[in-house]
Amino acid sequence: MTSAAPIDAVAPRPVAAALPTAAPDLEAGGGVRLRAYREDDVEAVLAMASEAEFARWTTVPVPYGREDAEGFVRDVVPAGWATGEAMTWALDVDGEHAGNVALRRTGTDGVLSVGYGLDARHRGRGAVSAALRVLLPWAAEHGAAAVRWSAHAGNWPSRRAAWAAGFRVEGTIRRAEAPSLLMKARGELRDCWVGTWVAGDPTAPATPWLDVPRVDLGDVVLRPWRDEDAGRVVEACTDPVTRRWLPRLPERYELQDARDFVEGMRRDAAEAHAVAWCAADARDDRCLASVTLFALGQGGRPAEIGYWAHPDARGRGVVTTGVRAVARHALLPAEVGGLGLPAVLVRAEPGNAASRAVALRAGFAPAGWDLAGGGEPDDPPTPLDRFVLRAQDLPDA
């Protein structure tokens, strides 16, 4: 029911021998606590582990039956505590079983791994990260030099919970196959994210994670990208006009390319490189355009806004509206919800009249030109006109 991700990268430090043989209560505050499993948790475990989304990201048997839940509560959890190999707590929220959190030995002295699961009713409330904030110091007090976290690549809720508790995400292991990673779910090798919390680290985010706020703009809504947008992305990125001005798109742009685009936007936000919005129709939520604020955190270079429109959204002012709103979000001070950037940049090829018109209508001023390198070594550099909007020139309204 839980997963772990050890990597032998920390100098050995023995985990203290005097570990409890049953789960001690750990209060996390806000109605969240870690406690021992009880016989009456079987029904909650069965309901949680039977959910398709839970099974998708874990290694629980599918289908998951009552015998599995009973065996977990009555046999697996007590045996793990008795040997010290797996220390599993019930995650309790407001007096209800909401999930579980487990620490496991990894085979490397001083290094534990952590895994957790949460039922659907309690997701989105920060319960896991709250539990981790009390569990990690407990692990350090009992001799752990480091705690490892892993999840299947794409499990953004798990990554967000680990990040919020202070884990540093170090990268991806492709097609993880080491048995100790516990990532070979139902015979399928999958890519895994891995991260570490080191004893003494804060139990708070160590790196920024950029949120993608929803912005209502009348007929248009700026919102985060969703998996179901992929079909509209394919339609936009196979359109001849789009391809003319985005020549680095794959020659055959297919559904997997669109899915990779959406996933890449999530990754860029998590790594504080970019914030990407889907501009959607406020009536039916169809994707109309893409507006992305990128090149964040790159020294003295201004952040840049890039955009494209689905063919059936062109000429409707959708992109201009989106760019204007994104620029405002970028330039407003942090204390009022913006990013507090001093300036933001748009670049367009001289022949791309539509893109240039968007920049000018959105309030950007011409600011010279650049030479942008091509995608391949033999590609000639491309001249690009620059348009800049500074924070002090941001309209009040």
C-alpha positions in Angstrom: 0.0 0.0 0.0 3.0 2.3 0.4 6.0 2.8 -1.8 9.6 3.6 -1.2 12.6 4.9 -3.1 16.1 4.3 -1.6 19.2 5.5 -3.2 22.5 4.7 -1.5 23.9 8.3 -1.5 24.2 9.3 2.2 27.1 8.3 4.5 26.0 5.5 6.7 24.5 6.3 10.1 22.8 3.6 12.0 19.1 3.9 12.6 18.6 3.8 16.4 18.0 0.3 17.7 15.4 1.4 20.3 12.5 1.7 17.9 9.0 1.2 19.2 7.2 -2.1 18.2 3.9 -0.4 17.6 2.9 3.0 16.1 3.2 5.9 18.6 0.7 8.7 18.3 2.1 11.7 16.4 0.0 14.9 16.4 0.3 17.0 13.3 -2.3 19.7 14.2 -5.4 20.8 12.3 -7.2 17.5 13.0 -4.3 15.5 11.4 -2.5 12.8 13.4 -0.7 9.5 12.9 -1.9 6.6 15.0 -1.7 2.8 15.3 -4.0 0.8 13.0 -7.1 -0.7 14.6 -9.4 -3.6 13.6 -12.2 -1.1 12.7 -10.0 0.4 10.0 -10.5 -2.6 7.7 -13.5 -1.1 5.9 -11.7 2.3 5.3 -8.6 0.5 4.0 -10.8 -1.6 1.6 -12.6 1.5 0.3 -9.3 3.4 -0.2 -7.4 0.7 -1.9 -10.3 -0.3 -4.2 -10.3 3.1 -5.8 -9.0 3.2 -9.4 -6.9 6.3 -8.9 -5.3 4.9 -5.8 -4.5 1.7 -7.5 -3.0 3.6 -10.5 -0.2 5.0 -8.5 0.5 2.2 -6.0 1.3 -1.5 -6.0 -1.8 -2.8 -4.3 -3.4 -5.9 -5.8 -6.1 -5.3 -8.4 -8.8 -6.2 -7.7 -8.4 -5.4 -4.0 -10.5 -7.5 -1.7 -11.6 -7.7 1.9 -9.0 -10.4 2.6 -6.3 -8.0 1.4 -7.5 -5.2 3.7 -7.8 -7.6 6.7 -4.4 -9.0 6.0 -2.9 -5.6 5.8 -4.4 -4.4 9.1 -4.0 -7.7 11.1 -0.8 -9.1 9.7 1.3 -6.8 7.5 1.3 -3.7 9.7 2.1 -5.6 13.0 4.8 -7.7 11.3 6.5 -4.6 10.0 6.6 -3.0 13.4 7.8 -6.2 15.0 10.8 -6.4 12.7 11.4 -2.7 12.3 11.5 -3.2 8.5 8.2 -1.2 7.9 6.7 1.2 10.4 3.2 2.0 9.2 0.8 4.6 10.7 -2.9 5.2 10.0 -3.3 8.8 8.8 -6.3 10.1 10.8 -8.1 13.3 9.8 -10.8 14.6 12.1 -11.2 11.2 13.7 -11.5 9.3 10.4 -9.1 7.0 8.7 -7.9 9.0 5.7 -4.8 7.0 4.5 -1.5 5.7 5.7 2.2 6.7 6.0 5.1 4.3 6.3 8.8 4.4 6.9 10.8 1.5 5.6 14.4 0.4 6.0 16.3 0.5 2.7 19.3 -1.7 3.2 21.5 1.3 3.8 22.2 2.1 7.4 20.8 5.5 8.4 18.5 5.8 5.4 14.8 5.2 5.5 12.2 5.5 2.7 8.7 6.9 3.0 5.5 6.0 1.3 2.0 7.2 1.7 -1.5 6.9 0.4 -4.7 8.9 0.9 -8.3 8.2 0.1 -10.2 10.4 -2.3 -12.4 12.2 0.3 -9.4 13.7 2.0 -7.3 14.8 -0.9 -6.4 18.4 -1.5 -6.3 19.4 2.2 -2.6 19.1 2.9 -3.0 16.1 5.3 0.0 14.1 4.0 2.4 17.1 4.1 1.2 17.9 7.6 1.8 14.3 8.7 5.3 14.3 7.1 6.3 17.4 8.9 6.0 15.6 12.2 7.1 12.2 10.9 10.4 13.4 9.4 11.8 14.9 12.7 10.6 11.7 14.5 12.7 9.6 12.0 15.7 11.9 12.6 15.3 11.6 16.4 15.4 7.8 16.0 18.7 7.9 14.1 17.7 8.4 10.4 20.3 10.5 8.5 18.0 10.8 5.5 14.6 9.8 4.2 14.0 9.0 0.6 10.7 9.6 -1.3 9.7 8.2 -4.7 6.6 8.1 -6.8 5.7 7.1 -10.3 6.5 10.0 -12.7 3.3 11.9 -13.2 1.9 11.5 -9.7 1.8 15.2 -9.0 -0.2 15.1 -5.8 2.5 12.8 -4.2 5.2 15.1 -5.5 3.5 18.2 -4.2 3.0 16.7 -0.7 6.7 15.7 -0.5 7.8 19.1 -1.8 5.6 20.9 0.8 7.3 18.9 3.6 10.8 19.8 2.5 11.9 17.0 0.2 14.2 18.0 -2.6 13.3 16.2 -5.9 16.6 15.1 -7.4 15.4 13.6 -10.7 13.9 10.7 -12.5 14.9 7.0 -12.6 13.8 5.6 -15.9 12.1 2.2 -16.0 13.0 1.6 -12.3 13.6 -2.1 -11.7 15.5 -2.3 -8.4 13.2 -4.4 -6.2 13.7 -2.1 -3.3 12.1 0.8 -5.3 8.8 -1.1 -5.2 7.9 0.7 -8.5 7.3 -2.4 -10.6 3.6 -2.2 -10.3 1.7 -5.3 -11.5 4.7 -6.3 -13.7 5.0 -2.9 -15.4 8.3 -1.0 -15.2 7.7 2.7 -14.8 9.7 5.9 -14.5 10.1 7.1 -11.0 10.7 10.5 -9.4 13.1 10.4 -6.4 13.8 13.0 -3.7 15.5 13.3 -0.3 15.0 14.9 3.1 18.2 15.1 5.2 18.1 15.2 9.0 18.3 18.8 10.0 16.6 20.1 6.9 13.5 22.3 7.4 10.1 20.6 6.9 9.1 23.3 4.5 9.6 23.8 0.7 13.2 24.0 -0.2 12.5 25.3 -3.7 9.7 27.4 -5.3 6.8 25.8 -7.0 4.8 28.2 -9.2 1.1 28.0 -9.0 -1.1 28.5 -12.1 -4.0 30.7 -10.9 -7.3 30.6 -12.6 -8.2 34.0 -14.2 -11.7 34.7 -15.3 -11.7 37.1 -18.3 -15.4 37.2 -19.3 -15.7 34.9 -22.4 -12.3 33.4 -21.8 -10.8 31.7 -18.7 -7.1 31.1 -18.1 -6.7 27.8 -16.3 -4.1 25.1 -15.8 -3.6 22.6 -18.6 -5.5 19.3 -18.3 -4.9 15.9 -19.9 -8.2 16.2 -21.8 -6.8 19.2 -23.6 -4.4 17.1 -25.6 -6.7 16.6 -28.6 -7.1 20.3 -29.1 -3.4 20.8 -28.8 -2.9 18.3 -31.6 -5.4 20.2 -33.8 -3.5 23.5 -33.1 0.0 22.0 -33.6 -0.9 20.3 -36.9 -2.4 23.5 -38.3 -0.2 25.0 -41.2 -0.2 28.5 -39.7 0.9 27.3 -36.3 3.6 25.1 -37.9 4.9 28.0 -40.0 5.7 30.1 -36.9 6.7 27.2 -34.6 9.1 25.3 -36.9 10.6 23.2 -34.1 7.4 21.2 -33.6 7.8 17.5 -34.4 7.2 16.7 -38.1 4.4 14.3 -37.2 2.7 15.9 -34.2 0.7 13.2 -32.5 -1.4 12.7 -29.4 1.6 11.6 -27.3 3.4 14.8 -28.2 0.4 16.8 -26.9 0.4 14.8 -23.7 4.1 15.4 -23.3 3.4 19.1 -23.8 0.8 19.2 -21.0 3.0 17.2 -18.7 6.0 19.5 -19.5 4.0 22.5 -18.5 3.3 20.9 -15.1 7.0 20.1 -14.6 8.1 23.6 -15.5 5.8 25.0 -12.9 7.1 22.5 -10.3 10.6 23.5 -11.1 9.8 27.2 -11.2 10.9 27.6 -14.8 7.6 28.7 -16.3 3.9 29.2 -15.7 1.6 28.0 -18.5 -2.1 28.6 -19.0 -4.7 27.1 -21.3 -7.0 29.9 -22.5 -10.4 28.2 -22.6 -13.9 29.1 -23.7 -15.8 30.1 -20.6 -19.0 28.5 -21.9 -17.8 25.0 -22.8 -14.2 24.9 -21.4 -12.7 24.1 -24.9 -9.0 24.9 -25.2 -8.7 28.0 -27.4 -5.0 29.1 -27.0 -1.8 28.7 -25.0 -0.1 31.5 -23.1 3.1 30.7 -21.3 5.4 32.8 -19.1 8.8 31.3 -19.3 12.5 31.9 -18.9 11.9 32.6 -15.2 14.9 32.7 -12.8 17.5 33.2 -15.6 19.6 36.0 -14.2 19.2 39.4 -15.9 17.2 38.1 -18.8 13.5 39.3 -18.7 10.9 36.6 -18.5 9.2 36.0 -21.8 5.6 35.3 -22.9 4.9 32.9 -25.7 1.6 32.0 -27.3 -0.3 30.2 -30.0 -4.0 30.0 -30.9 -6.2 27.1 -32.0 -7.4 27.8 -35.6 -11.0 28.4 -34.5 -9.9 31.0 -31.9 -8.0 33.3 -34.3 -9.3 36.8 -34.8 -11.4 36.8 -31.6 -8.9 38.6 -29.4 -8.4 35.5 -27.2 -4.6 35.6 -27.3 -4.4 39.4 -26.7 -6.7 39.1 -23.7 -4.6 36.2 -22.3 -1.3 37.9 -22.9 -2.5 41.1 -21.2 -3.6 39.1 -18.1 -0.5 37.0 -17.9 1.7 40.1 -18.2 -0.2 41.7 -15.4 0.3 38.6 -13.2 4.0 38.7 -14.0 4.5 42.4 -13.2 2.2 43.0 -10.2 3.9 42.9 -6.8 4.0 39.6 -4.9 1.9 41.1 -2.0 -1.1 41.4 -4.3 -0.7 38.0 -5.9 1.7 38.8 -8.8 5.3 37.6 -9.4 6.9 41.0 -8.9 9.0 40.9 -12.1 10.5 44.2 -13.3 9.7 43.6 -17.0 8.4 41.0 -19.4 9.3 40.3 -23.0 7.6 39.2 -26.2 9.5 38.2 -29.3 8.1 37.7 -32.8 9.5 37.1 -36.2 9.2 40.3 -38.4 6.8 38.6 -40.8 4.4 37.3 -38.1 2.0 40.2 -38.2 -0.6 38.5 -35.9 2.0 37.9 -33.2 3.3 41.4 -33.4 -0.2 42.8 -33.3 -0.9 40.8 -30.1 2.1 42.3 -28.4 1.2 45.9 -29.3 -2.5 45.5 -28.4 -1.4 44.0 -25.0 0.6 47.2 -24.2 4.1 46.1 -25.1 6.5 48.6 -26.7 9.0 47.8 -29.5 12.5 47.4 -28.0 14.9 46.4 -30.8 15.6 42.9 -32.1 17.4 39.7 -31.3 19.0 36.9 -33.2 17.7 33.5 -32.0 19.7 30.4 -32.7 18.0 27.6 -34.7 17.1 24.2 -33.3 19.9 22.4 -35.1 23.6 23.2 -35.5 23.2 24.0 -39.2 20.1 26.2 -38.8 20.7 29.9 -39.4 19.9 32.3 -36.6 16.4 33.9 -36.9 15.9 37.7 -36.4 13.2 38.4 -33.8 11.6 41.7 -33.0 11.5 42.5 -29.2 8.5 44.0 -27.4 8.8 44.9 -23.7 6.4 45.8 -21.0 7.9 47.2 -17.7 6.2 47.1 -14.3 6.2 50.9 -14.1 4.3 51.1 -17.4 1.6 48.6 -16.3 -1.9 50.2 -16.7 -3.7 50.7 -13.4 -6.9 48.9 -14.7 
